[in-house]
Amino acid sequence: MKALLALEDGFVLQGRSFTGPIDLAGGEVIFNTAMTGYQELLTDPSYAGQMVCMTWPLAGNYGINPEDMESGRVHLSALLVKECCKEPSNWRARESLPGFLARQGVPGVEGLDTRALTLRLRTGGAMRGAVSTAILDPDRLIGEARRLPGMEGQNLVERVAPAEPYRWDPSLPGGGKPAPAGLRPDGSYAWPNPDAPGAARIVVYDYGVKWNILRLLAAHGMDLLVVPPAFSPEQVGIVRPDGIFLTNGPGDPATLTREIAIIARLAETWPMAGICLGHQLLGHALGGSTAKLKFGHHGVNHPVKNLLSDKIEISSQNHGFHVLPGKGNIRPTHVNLNDHTLEGFRHPTKPIITVQHHPEAACGPGDCRSFFAAFRDMVLEEKAKRNS
């Protein structure tokens, strides 16, 4: 079925829908350089409001399986590829990529000149785009793209964040799943292992979390209570954690003024860590700011220098904004070697650490996984100080 893709600058490509009719879909168009990991990408809430072009020409060859989900559903607006494999060949596959996307109601378009599209985005930057099988007049579709809101100024966390607290149950299939938290009427929480030696009780702020973050926090011996973005410092005090973790998520971090204010108060009391959007929000809370990148960092092969170890780590990345330290209480710990943007920081005196990239990446390098152990050890050290 013929489909058109139009960008706001007037660039138009023709392709074919592999998921059925598309009345109209749109969002910020970006490209991702990963060769594998399309399922993790599709179910990553950080892609809300975006249409993703895969630079690797083939997608779908190993299908979809329930163990590789990063959330409960697809979040991006459309998947744009050169070629989609309709019949996967992998022993883990339970569903085809076209079937999965169609069931989720998310468009997929193939037959596009993804190289030309990527070059356009590298030159002009990420931009608004629209795709349709019903609107085949290029000028009209360009107009639809131009009517979409830009990524700057959009609060997309409210689309993907939970409404209520939940716990992470690592015993459920697939390495764990969300389960009801069961807070008491007074707001307190019965932590599963309150007296276990070395146990760390962590409140996780879910701005659009990837499940592998929760899997790895749990695998490092942490008990997790996952809460919505509006969970107040007073509520945190009632549940009595040992530390706070801030997750990834979509949209413009500068729009999350309520969340930034909450984080600033929490940072006065608790050990904290943040990944991606969590890193950006902590940057704001500590006196820095954020700015939009031209076309963002989206892929699994980005070199990052760890300034603490003086070693190079190959990282997975997915973000369109970056932190500007300014005069904030921010001490860089990691730097991107492609464009020298900030990839991680710590507070000069408080137990606060962050990374912009994704140490939890389920598909890609594992060079940065030590971040989870570093967070756990920091929390336990602070817990020991409080109890001494």
Buried (B, 14 or more C-beta within 10 A) or exposed (E): EEBBBBBBBEBBBBBBBBBEEBEBBBBBBBBBBBBBBBBBBBBBBBBBBBBBBBBBEBBBBBBBBEEBBBBEEBBBBBBBBBBBBEEBEEEEBEBBBBBBBBEEEBBBBBBBBBEEBBEBBEEBBBBBBBBBBEBEEBEEBBBBBBEBEEBBEBBBBBBBBBEEBBBBBBEEEEBBBBEEBEBEEEBEBEBEEEEEEEBBBBBBBBBBBBBBBBBBBBBBBBBBBBBBBEBEBEBBEEBEBBBBBBBBBBBBBBBBEEBBEBBBBBBEEBBBBBBBBBBBBBBBBBEBBBEBBEBBBBBBBBBBBBBEEEEEBBBBBBBBBBBBBEEBBBBBBBBBBEEEBBBBBBBEEBBBBBBBBBBBBBBBBBBBBEBBEBBBEBBBEBBEEEEE
